[in-house]
């Protein structure tokens, strides 16, 4: 490549290097997302356990009309089952990759 007025200049190839700030920002945002997921998951588990505790207390106490209590227990069993299934499925995917 020639410049105006003179001597040839070697063409220098520029390579794109990712900025370390961009990478660390992305990693930190992923860690923040994982923290939020952990907090939400913990809150859901605590809420379901509290509802189960109250429902099972009413069932064992012998309250009349226990349809709602049994519905709460069945709902929480389904939610816990789905959570366990998703966790096991994700662990299997990670094990197949590694």
N, CA, C and O atoms as a printed pandas DataFrame, in Angstrom:
     atom_number atom_name residue_name chain_id  residue_number  x_coord  y_coord  z_coord
0              1         N          UNK        A               1    0.830   -1.163    0.000
1              2        CA          UNK        A               1    0.000    0.000    0.000
2              3         C          UNK        A               1    0.889    1.246    0.000
3              4         O          UNK        A               1    1.803    1.349    0.818
4              5         N          UNK        A               2    0.641    2.157   -0.875
5              6        CA          UNK        A               2    1.476    3.357   -0.962
6              7         C          UNK        A               2    0.713    4.548   -0.401
7              8         O          UNK        A               2   -0.476    4.755   -0.644
8              9         N          UNK        A               3    1.472    5.307    0.359
9             10        CA          UNK        A               3    0.903    6.559    0.847
10            11         C          UNK        A               3    1.186    7.648   -0.158
11            12         O          UNK        A               3    2.049    7.509   -1.025
12            13         N          UNK        A               4    0.463    8.712   -0.032
13            14        CA          UNK        A               4    0.739    9.847   -0.921
14            15         C          UNK        A               4    2.121   10.407   -0.607
15            16         O          UNK        A               4    2.464   10.696    0.539
16            17         N          UNK        A               5    2.822   10.532   -1.578
17            18        CA          UNK        A               5    4.094   11.185   -1.423
18            19         C          UNK        A               5    5.230   10.248   -1.154
19            20         O          UNK        A               5    6.340   10.691   -0.863
20            21         N          UNK        A               6    4.981    8.936   -1.244
21            22        CA          UNK        A               6    6.228    8.314   -1.055
22            23         C          UNK        A               6    6.378    6.862   -0.811
23            24         O          UNK        A               6    5.978    6.033   -1.628
24            25         N          UNK        A               7    6.939    6.554    0.284
25            26        CA          UNK        A               7    7.483    5.230    0.527
26            27         C          UNK        A               7    6.394    4.204    0.830
27            28         O          UNK        A               7    5.341    4.515    1.387
28            29         N          UNK        A               8    6.698    2.974    0.440
29            30        CA          UNK        A               8    5.714    1.929    0.733
30            31         C          UNK        A               8    5.654    1.650    2.234
31            32         O          UNK        A               8    6.655    1.716    2.948
32            33         N          UNK        A               9    4.464    1.343    2.668
33            34        CA          UNK        A               9    4.287    1.012    4.083
34            35         C          UNK        A               9    3.707   -0.390    4.166
35            36         O          UNK        A               9    2.822   -0.757    3.393
36            37         N          UNK        A              10    4.214   -1.161    5.106
37            38        CA          UNK        A              10    3.696   -2.518    5.261
38            39         C          UNK        A              10    2.285   -2.449    5.852
39            40         O          UNK        A              10    1.998   -1.705    6.790
40            41         N          UNK        A              11    1.450   -3.243    5.264
41            42        CA          UNK        A              11    0.085   -3.302    5.787
42            43         C          UNK        A              11    0.090   -4.114    7.069
43            44         O          UNK        A              11    0.499   -5.275    7.082
44            45         N          UNK        A              12   -0.352   -3.513    8.107
45            46        CA          UNK        A              12   -0.389   -4.186    9.405
46            47         C          UNK        A              12   -1.798   -4.707    9.605
47            48         O          UNK        A              12   -2.782   -3.974    9.507
48            49         N          UNK        A              13   -1.858   -5.964    9.882
49            50        CA          UNK        A              13   -3.158   -6.579   10.084
50            51         C          UNK        A              13   -3.576   -6.407   11.536
51            52         O          UNK        A              13   -2.851   -6.782   12.458
52            53         N          UNK        A              14   -4.725   -5.849   11.715
53            54        CA          UNK        A              14   -5.208   -5.620   13.062
54            55         C          UNK        A              14   -6.115   -6.775   13.455
55            56         O          UNK        A              14   -7.055   -7.114   12.736
56            57         N          UNK        A              15   -5.829   -7.364   14.582
57            58        CA          UNK        A              15   -6.687   -8.437   15.085
58            59         C          UNK        A              15   -7.562   -7.867   16.182
59            60         O          UNK        A              15   -7.146   -7.005   16.957
60            61         N          UNK        A              16   -8.749   -8.358   16.225
61            62        CA          UNK        A              16   -9.697   -7.887   17.234
62            63         C          UNK        A              16   -9.476   -8.683   18.505
63            64         O          UNK        A              16   -9.619   -9.906   18.513
64            65         N          UNK        A              17   -9.133   -8.002   19.564
65            66        CA          UNK        A              17   -8.986   -8.637   20.864
66            67         C          UNK        A              17  -10.163   -8.217   21.723
67            68         O          UNK        A              17  -10.446   -7.025   21.851
68            69         N          UNK        A              18  -10.849   -9.179   22.311
69            70        CA          UNK        A              18  -11.976   -8.786   23.164
70            71         C          UNK        A              18  -11.474   -8.022   24.381
71            72         O          UNK        A              18  -10.442   -8.357   24.962
72            73         N          UNK        A              19  -12.202   -7.020   24.745
73            74        CA          UNK        A              19  -11.828   -6.233   25.903
74            75         C          UNK        A              19  -12.105   -7.030   27.158
75            76         O          UNK        A              19  -13.162   -7.645   27.301
76            77         N          UNK        A              20  -11.147   -7.011   28.064
77            78        CA          UNK        A              20  -11.325   -7.780   29.297
78            79         C          UNK        A              20  -12.448   -7.196   30.131
79            80         O          UNK        A              20  -13.090   -7.918   30.893
80            81         N          UNK        A              21  -12.697   -5.897   30.000
81            82        CA          UNK        A              21  -13.793   -5.307   30.751
82            83         C          UNK        A              21  -15.131   -5.861   30.293
83            84         O          UNK        A              21  -16.013   -6.104   31.116
84            85         N          UNK        A              22  -15.295   -6.066   28.985
85            86        CA          UNK        A              22  -16.538   -6.607   28.460
86            87         C          UNK        A              22  -16.775   -8.011   28.977
87            88         O          UNK        A              22  -17.898   -8.360   29.341
88            89         N          UNK        A              23  -15.726   -8.820   29.012
89            90        CA          UNK        A              23  -15.852  -10.203   29.471
90            91         C          UNK        A              23  -16.202  -10.233   30.949
91            92         O          UNK        A              23  -17.104  -10.965   31.356
92            93         N          UNK        A              24  -15.497   -9.445   31.762
93            94        CA          UNK        A              24  -15.782   -9.471   33.195
94            95         C          UNK        A              24  -17.171   -8.921   33.481
95            96         O          UNK        A              24  -17.839   -9.392   34.402
96            97         N          UNK        A              25  -17.620   -7.931   32.709
97            98        CA          UNK        A              25  -18.971   -7.412   32.906
98            99         C          UNK        A              25  -20.001   -8.494   32.613
99           100         O          UNK        A              25  -20.975   -8.646   33.351
100          101         N          UNK        A              26  -19.785   -9.251   31.532
101          102        CA          UNK        A              26  -20.712  -10.322   31.175
102          103         C          UNK        A              26  -20.725  -11.408   32.243
103          104         O          UNK        A              26  -21.788  -11.898   32.624
104          105         N          UNK        A              27  -19.539  -11.783   32.726
105          106        CA          UNK        A              27  -19.471  -12.806   33.769
106          107         C          UNK        A              27  -20.143  -12.326   35.048
107          108         O          UNK        A              27  -20.845  -13.093   35.707
108          109         N          UNK        A              28  -19.930  -11.059   35.400
109          110        CA          UNK        A              28  -20.559  -10.527   36.606
110          111         C          UNK        A              28  -22.069  -10.453   36.452
111          112         O          UNK        A              28  -22.797  -10.700   37.414
112          113         N          UNK        A              29  -22.554  -10.117   35.261
113          114        CA          UNK        A              29  -24.000  -10.059   35.074
114          115         C          UNK        A              29  -24.603  -11.463   35.161
115          116         O          UNK        A              29  -25.718  -11.623   35.655
116          117         N          UNK        A              30  -23.879  -12.478   34.687
117          118        CA          UNK        A              30  -24.369  -13.849   34.804
118          119         C          UNK        A              30  -24.401  -14.277   36.262
119          120         O          UNK        A              30  -25.332  -14.961   36.686
120          121         N          UNK        A              31  -23.391  -13.881   37.037
121          122        CA          UNK        A              31  -23.387  -14.212   38.459
122          123         C          UNK        A              31  -24.553  -13.533   39.162
123          124         O          UNK        A              31  -25.179  -14.129   40.038
124          125         N          UNK        A              32  -24.848  -12.305   38.792
125          126        CA          UNK        A              32  -25.978  -11.596   39.372
126          127         C          UNK        A              32  -27.285  -12.274   39.028
127          128         O          UNK        A              32  -28.188  -12.350   39.862
128          129         N          UNK        A              33  -27.395  -12.768   37.800
129          130        CA          UNK        A              33  -28.594  -13.486   37.383
130          131         C          UNK        A              33  -28.750  -14.780   38.175
131          132         O          UNK        A              33  -29.861  -15.145   38.559
132          133         N          UNK        A              34  -27.645  -15.469   38.417
133          134        CA          UNK        A              34  -27.703  -16.693   39.217
134          135         C          UNK        A              34  -28.104  -16.387   40.650
135          136         O          UNK        A              34  -28.829  -17.167   41.268
136          137         N          UNK        A              35  -27.642  -15.261   41.188
137          138        CA          UNK        A              35  -28.024  -14.888   42.546
138          139         C          UNK        A              35  -29.521  -14.609   42.638
139          140         O          UNK        A              35  -30.167  -14.994   43.613
140          141         N          UNK        A              36  -30.067  -13.949   41.637
141          142        CA          UNK        A              36  -31.503  -13.661   41.636
142          143         C          UNK        A              36  -32.300  -14.954   41.538
143          144         O          UNK        A              36  -33.312  -15.112   42.221
144          145         N          UNK        A              37  -31.852  -15.885   40.689
145          146        CA          UNK        A              37  -32.538  -17.174   40.560
146          147         C          UNK        A              37  -32.515  -17.922   41.886
147          148         O          UNK        A              37  -33.513  -18.528   42.277
148          149         N          UNK        A              38  -31.383  -17.882   42.577
149          150        CA          UNK        A              38  -31.268  -18.567   43.860
150          151         C          UNK        A              38  -32.212  -17.961   44.889
151          152         O          UNK        A              38  -32.853  -18.687   45.649
152          153         N          UNK        A              39  -32.300  -16.643   44.917
153          154        CA          UNK        A              39  -33.183  -15.982   45.880
154          155         C          UNK        A              39  -34.641  -16.319   45.592
155          156         O          UNK        A              39  -35.400  -16.621   46.513
156          157         N          UNK        A              40  -35.038  -16.269   44.324
157          158        CA          UNK        A              40  -36.428  -16.574   43.955
158          159         C          UNK        A              40  -36.748  -18.031   44.270
159          160         O          UNK        A              40  -37.815  -18.328   44.807
160          161         N          UNK        A              41  -35.845  -18.930   43.946
161          162        CA          UNK        A              41  -36.066  -20.349   44.219
162          163         C          UNK        A              41  -36.196  -20.614   45.717
163          164         O          UNK        A              41  -37.061  -21.377   46.147
164          165         N          UNK        A              42  -35.340  -19.985   46.500
165          166        CA          UNK        A              42  -35.416  -20.140   47.954
166          167         C          UNK        A              42  -36.737  -19.598   48.490
167          168         O          UNK        A              42  -37.349  -20.217   49.361
168          169         N          UNK        A              43  -37.180  -18.460   47.986
169          170        CA          UNK        A              43  -38.448  -17.885   48.437
170          171         C          UNK        A              43  -39.625  -18.793   48.088
171          172         O          UNK        A              43  -40.544  -18.947   48.891
172          173         N          UNK        A              44  -39.606  -19.391   46.905
173          174        CA          UNK        A              44  -40.687  -20.298   46.495
174          175         C          UNK        A              44  -40.710  -21.526   47.395
175          176         O          UNK        A              44  -41.779  -21.969   47.818
176          177         N          UNK        A              45  -39.544  -22.075   47.687
177          178        CA          UNK        A              45  -39.479  -23.268   48.540
178          179         C          UNK        A              45  -39.979  -22.947   49.943
179          180         O          UNK        A              45  -40.756  -23.714   50.512
180          181         N          UNK        A              46  -39.545  -21.826   50.504
181          182        CA          UNK        A              46  -39.983  -21.453   51.856
182          183         C          UNK        A              46  -41.491  -21.208   51.882
183          184         O          UNK        A              46  -42.167  -21.628   52.821
184          185         N          UNK        A              47  -42.023  -20.538   50.869
185          186        CA          UNK        A              47  -43.460  -20.282   50.806
186          187         C          UNK        A              47  -44.256  -21.586   50.722
187          188         O          UNK        A              47  -45.256  -21.755   51.420
188          189         N          UNK        A              48  -43.809  -22.502   49.866
189          190        CA          UNK        A              48  -44.520  -23.774   49.743
190          191         C          UNK        A              48  -44.447  -24.591   51.031
191          192         O          UNK        A              48  -45.426  -25.227   51.422
192          193         N          UNK        A              49  -43.297  -24.574   51.683
193          194        CA          UNK        A              49  -43.187  -25.306   52.958
194          195         C          UNK        A              49  -44.092  -24.695   54.028
195          196         O          UNK        A              49  -44.684  -25.425   54.824
196          197         N          UNK        A              50  -44.205  -23.379   54.055
197          198        CA          UNK        A              50  -45.105  -22.730   55.023
198          199         C          UNK        A              50  -46.560  -23.086   54.730
199          200         O          UNK        A              50  -47.328  -23.358   55.653
200          201         N          UNK        A              51  -46.948  -23.087   53.451
201          202        CA          UNK        A              51  -48.318  -23.479   53.099
202          203         C          UNK        A              51  -48.580  -24.946   53.444
203          204         O          UNK        A              51  -49.655  -25.290   53.935
204          205         N          UNK        A              52  -47.600  -25.802   53.186
205          206        CA          UNK        A              52  -47.756  -27.215   53.546
206          207         C          UNK        A              52  -47.900  -27.393   55.054
207          208         O          UNK        A              52  -48.720  -28.181   55.525
208          209         N          UNK        A              53  -47.091  -26.650   55.798
209          210        CA          UNK        A              53  -47.149  -26.747   57.252
210          211         C          UNK        A              53  -48.550  -26.374   57.745
211          212         O          UNK        A              53  -49.129  -27.079   58.571
212          213         N          UNK        A              54  -49.083  -25.278   57.243
213          214        CA          UNK        A              54  -50.414  -24.837   57.663
214          215         C          UNK        A              54  -51.490  -25.833   57.217
215          216         O          UNK        A              54  -52.411  -26.135   57.976
216          217         N          UNK        A              55  -51.373  -26.338   55.995
217          218        CA          UNK        A              55  -52.375  -27.291   55.501
218          219         C          UNK        A              55  -52.328  -28.592   56.291
219          220         O          UNK        A              55  -53.368  -29.124   56.679
220          221         N          UNK        A              56  -51.129  -29.101   56.528
221          222        CA          UNK        A              56  -51.021  -30.355   57.289
222          223         C          UNK        A              56  -51.448  -30.167   58.737
223          224         O          UNK        A              56  -51.950  -31.106   59.354
224          225         N          UNK        A              57  -51.262  -28.988   59.286
225          226        CA          UNK        A              57  -51.748  -28.716   60.641
226          227         C          UNK        A              57  -53.270  -28.820   60.680
227          228         O          UNK        A              57  -53.830  -29.421   61.597
228          229         N          UNK        A              58  -53.940  -28.235   59.687
229          230        CA          UNK        A              58  -55.400  -28.302   59.644
230          231         C          UNK        A              58  -55.878  -29.733   59.409
231          232         O          UNK        A              58  -56.890  -30.145   59.976
232          233         N          UNK        A              59  -55.167  -30.490   58.588
233          234        CA          UNK        A              59  -55.559  -31.872   58.309
234          235         C          UNK        A              59  -55.436  -32.719   59.575
235          236         O          UNK        A              59  -56.338  -33.487   59.910
236          237         N          UNK        A              60  -54.313  -32.571   60.272
237          238        CA          UNK        A              60  -54.104  -33.371   61.485
238          239         C          UNK        A              60  -54.993  -32.930   62.638
239          240         O          UNK        A              60  -55.334  -33.738   63.502
240          241         N          UNK        A              61  -55.368  -31.665   62.660
241          242        CA          UNK        A              61  -56.238  -31.149   63.714
242          243         C          UNK        A              61  -57.663  -31.635   63.537
243          244         O          UNK        A              61  -58.425  -31.700   64.502
244          245         N          UNK        A              62  -58.027  -31.978   62.307
245          246        CA          UNK        A              62  -59.373  -32.485   62.065
246          247         C          UNK        A              62  -60.364  -31.413   61.690
247          248         O          UNK        A              62  -61.545  -31.520   62.022
248          249         N          UNK        A              63  -59.916  -30.387   61.012
249          250        CA          UNK        A              63  -60.811  -29.327   60.567
250          251         C          UNK        A              63  -61.825  -29.890   59.567
251          252         O          UNK        A              63  -61.498  -30.807   58.814
252          253         N          UNK        A              64  -63.035  -29.360   59.549
253          254        CA          UNK        A              64  -63.997  -29.779   58.528
254          255         C          UNK        A              64  -63.664  -29.120   57.179
255          256         O          UNK        A              64  -63.007  -28.079   57.132
256          257         N          UNK        A              65  -64.116  -29.727   56.112
257          258        CA          UNK        A              65  -63.945  -29.198   54.759
258          259         C          UNK        A              65  -62.459  -28.988   54.419
259          260         O          UNK        A              65  -61.965  -27.861   54.401
260          261         N          UNK        A              66  -61.769  -30.096   54.154
261          262        CA          UNK        A              66  -60.326  -30.073   53.929
262          263         C          UNK        A              66  -59.932  -30.054   52.454
263          264         O          UNK        A              66  -58.788  -30.368   52.124
264          265         N          UNK        A              67  -60.839  -29.699   51.575
265          266        CA          UNK        A              67  -60.525  -29.719   50.145
266          267         C          UNK        A              67  -59.381  -28.765   49.793
267          268         O          UNK        A              67  -58.482  -29.122   49.032
268          269         N          UNK        A              68  -59.418  -27.581   50.337
269          270        CA          UNK        A              68  -58.364  -26.612   50.046
270          271         C          UNK        A              68  -57.014  -27.096   50.582
271          272         O          UNK        A              68  -55.994  -26.936   49.911
272          273         N          UNK        A              69  -56.994  -27.679   51.766
273          274        CA          UNK        A              69  -55.741  -28.156   52.344
274          275         C          UNK        A              69  -55.131  -29.269   51.495
275          276         O          UNK        A              69  -53.929  -29.272   51.229
276          277         N          UNK        A              70  -55.972  -30.213   51.073
277          278        CA          UNK        A              70  -55.458  -31.280   50.205
278          279         C          UNK        A              70  -55.008  -30.730   48.847
279          280         O          UNK        A              70  -54.038  -31.220   48.269
280          281         N          UNK        A              71  -55.703  -29.726   48.346
281          282        CA          UNK        A              71  -55.299  -29.109   47.077
282          283         C          UNK        A              71  -53.936  -28.425   47.214
283          284         O          UNK        A              71  -53.114  -28.499   46.301
284          285         N          UNK        A              72  -53.695  -27.766   48.341
285          286        CA          UNK        A              72  -52.402  -27.113   48.570
286          287         C          UNK        A              72  -51.289  -28.144   48.648
287          288         O          UNK        A              72  -50.221  -27.947   48.068
288          289         N          UNK        A              73  -51.522  -29.227   49.349
289          290        CA          UNK        A              73  -50.504  -30.280   49.471
290          291         C          UNK        A              73  -50.220  -30.900   48.104
291          292         O          UNK        A              73  -49.059  -31.123   47.762
292          293         N          UNK        A              74  -51.252  -31.179   47.322
293          294        CA          UNK        A              74  -51.042  -31.765   45.991
294          295         C          UNK        A              74  -50.314  -30.780   45.067
295          296         O          UNK        A              74  -49.419  -31.175   44.320
296          297         N          UNK        A              75  -50.699  -29.506   45.119
297          298        CA          UNK        A              75  -50.032  -28.491   44.302
298          299         C          UNK        A              75  -48.549  -28.400   44.642
299          300         O          UNK        A              75  -47.708  -28.343   43.745
300          301         N          UNK        A              76  -48.231  -28.386   45.918
301          302        CA          UNK        A              76  -46.819  -28.276   46.312
302          303         C          UNK        A              76  -46.044  -29.535   45.929
303          304         O          UNK        A              76  -44.864  -29.450   45.589
304          305         N          UNK        A              77  -46.690  -30.704   45.979
305          306        CA          UNK        A              77  -46.017  -31.933   45.543
306          307         C          UNK        A              77  -45.692  -31.858   44.047
307          308         O          UNK        A              77  -44.615  -32.275   43.619
308          309         N          UNK        A              78  -46.615  -31.331   43.268
309          310        CA          UNK        A              78  -46.378  -31.192   41.828
310          311         C          UNK        A              78  -45.247  -30.201   41.574
311          312         O          UNK        A              78  -44.367  -30.466   40.755
312          313         N          UNK        A              79  -45.260  -29.066   42.263
313          314        CA          UNK        A              79  -44.215  -28.051   42.060
314          315         C          UNK        A              79  -42.852  -28.602   42.469
315          316         O          UNK        A              79  -41.873  -28.420   41.745
316          317         N          UNK        A              80  -42.775  -29.273   43.615
317          318        CA          UNK        A              80  -41.496  -29.860   44.042
318          319         C          UNK        A              80  -41.036  -30.935   43.058
319          320         O          UNK        A              80  -39.842  -31.049   42.780
320          321         N          UNK        A              81  -41.967  -31.717   42.534
321          322        CA          UNK        A              81  -41.616  -32.738   41.552
322          323         C          UNK        A              81  -41.051  -32.136   40.282
323          324         O          UNK        A              81  -40.067  -32.636   39.736
324          325         N          UNK        A              82  -41.675  -31.056   39.806
325          326        CA          UNK        A              82  -41.179  -30.378   38.603
326          327         C          UNK        A              82  -39.799  -29.786   38.863
327          328         O          UNK        A              82  -38.916  -29.880   38.010
328          329         N          UNK        A              83  -39.603  -29.181   40.026
329          330        CA          UNK        A              83  -38.300  -28.600   40.357
330          331         C          UNK        A              83  -37.217  -29.674   40.407
331          332         O          UNK        A              83  -36.110  -29.452   39.917
332          333         N          UNK        A              84  -37.514  -30.821   40.984
333          334        CA          UNK        A              84  -36.541  -31.919   41.048
334          335         C          UNK        A              84  -36.261  -32.449   39.648
335          336         O          UNK        A              84  -35.109  -32.721   39.310
336          337         N          UNK        A              85  -37.300  -32.600   38.829
337          338        CA          UNK        A              85  -37.125  -33.098   37.466
338          339         C          UNK        A              85  -36.226  -32.167   36.647
339          340         O          UNK        A              85  -35.328  -32.628   35.942
340          341         N          UNK        A              86  -36.469  -30.865   36.741
341          342        CA          UNK        A              86  -35.656  -29.897   35.997
342          343         C          UNK        A              86  -34.211  -29.929   36.480
343          344         O          UNK        A              86  -33.285  -29.867   35.672
344          345         N          UNK        A              87  -34.015  -30.024   37.785
345          346        CA          UNK        A              87  -32.656  -30.069   38.327
346          347         C          UNK        A              87  -31.915  -31.306   37.845
347          348         O          UNK        A              87  -30.757  -31.213   37.440
348          349         N          UNK        A              88  -32.563  -32.455   37.881
349          350        CA          UNK        A              88  -31.911  -33.684   37.421
350          351         C          UNK        A              88  -31.635  -33.642   35.924
351          352         O          UNK        A              88  -30.601  -34.135   35.473
352          353         N          UNK        A              89  -32.537  -33.065   35.157
353          354        CA          UNK        A              89  -32.341  -32.957   33.713
354          355         C          UNK        A              89  -31.142  -32.069   33.393
355          356         O          UNK        A              89  -30.348  -32.393   32.510
356          357         N          UNK        A              90  -31.006  -30.955   34.103
357          358        CA          UNK        A              90  -29.867  -30.059   33.886
358          359         C          UNK        A              90  -28.558  -30.724   34.286
359          360         O          UNK        A              90  -27.543  -30.543   33.613
360          361         N          UNK        A              91  -28.569  -31.491   35.371
361          362        CA          UNK        A              91  -27.338  -32.173   35.793
362          363         C          UNK        A              91  -26.927  -33.217   34.768
363          364         O          UNK        A              91  -25.737  -33.400   34.514
364          365         N          UNK        A              92  -27.905  -33.910   34.173
365          366        CA          UNK        A              92  -27.574  -34.894   33.142
366          367         C          UNK        A              92  -26.976  -34.227   31.916
367          368         O          UNK        A              92  -26.049  -34.771   31.316
368          369         N          UNK        A              93  -27.485  -33.048   31.526
369          370        CA          UNK        A              93  -26.930  -32.337   30.379
370          371         C          UNK        A              93  -25.495  -31.930   30.662
371          372         O          UNK        A              93  -24.633  -32.058   29.793
372          373         N          UNK        A              94  -25.224  -31.437   31.879
373          374        CA          UNK        A              94  -23.860  -31.039   32.233
374          375         C          UNK        A              94  -22.923  -32.240   32.254
375          376         O          UNK        A              94  -21.763  -32.130   31.858
376          377         N          UNK        A              95  -23.420  -33.382   32.715
377          378        CA          UNK        A              95  -22.579  -34.572   32.775
378          379         C          UNK        A              95  -22.250  -35.073   31.369
379          380         O          UNK        A              95  -21.149  -35.575   31.142
380          381         N          UNK        A              96  -23.182  -34.947   30.419
381          382        CA          UNK        A              96  -22.931  -35.383   29.053
382          383         C          UNK        A              96  -21.941  -34.468   28.353
383          384         O          UNK        A              96  -21.181  -34.924   27.499
384          385         N          UNK        A              97  -21.934  -33.193   28.695
385          386        CA          UNK        A              97  -21.018  -32.239   28.064
386          387         C          UNK        A              97  -19.603  -32.460   28.560
387          388         O          UNK        A              97  -18.661  -32.459   27.768
388          389         N          UNK        A              98  -19.444  -32.648   29.849
389          390        CA          UNK        A              98  -18.102  -32.765   30.450
390          391         C          UNK        A              98  -17.496  -34.089   30.198
391          392         O          UNK        A              98  -16.374  -34.348   30.634
